[in-house]
Structure formats: structure tokens, C-alpha cells
Amino acid sequence: MKEFIFIFKNTHSVLKADEVLEKALVEREIIPTPKTISSECGLSIKVQGDFEYVLDLLKKDRIFPEKIVSFPNLEVLWKA
């Protein structure tokens, strides 16, 4: 199954996104933001499955990631 990392601007957004994804039963893991990715926040969320579905869930709750990258190659797939 494909994995993706959702990058956020701050820890508050990471924790809020984690709450939304937990309620939706999305398998996820809070991880340190990879050093090769420029971000103000040191935490990110790694998810499995369809990143567009996860993005839609977050947008419905007005949570917007800074960018989404594939894992493990860290290719940028979506950027705000």
C-alpha cells in the first residue's frame, strides 16, 4: 500500500489533523518531518492509502497541509 507524508505549518495543525483522521479510522502515524523537507513544523503525519481521500477529510474540517509528499522517495505530490 502506498504511503504519504502530510506536512503542516505547525504542531497544532498536526494534532488537529490527527484527531480528524482518528475519527475517520485512517491508519496514520505522527513522525518527525524529514530533514530534507523544508517546513516550519518538526512533526508530520504519515498515512497509507489514498492521499486525496485524506486531503478531502482534512479540508472538510478546514485543516490544510502545507504539502503532501510520497514516502519513501519524498516526491512532492501536492502543495498549498
KAZI-V840106 format. One line per field, one symbol per residue. burial: 1 if it has 24 or more other ideal C-beta (glycine too) atoms within 12 Angstrom, else 0. A space follows every 50 residues. Layout:
BEGIN
burial=???
END
This chain:
BEGIN
burial=00111111100011011101100001010110100010101011111000 100110110000111111101000010000
END
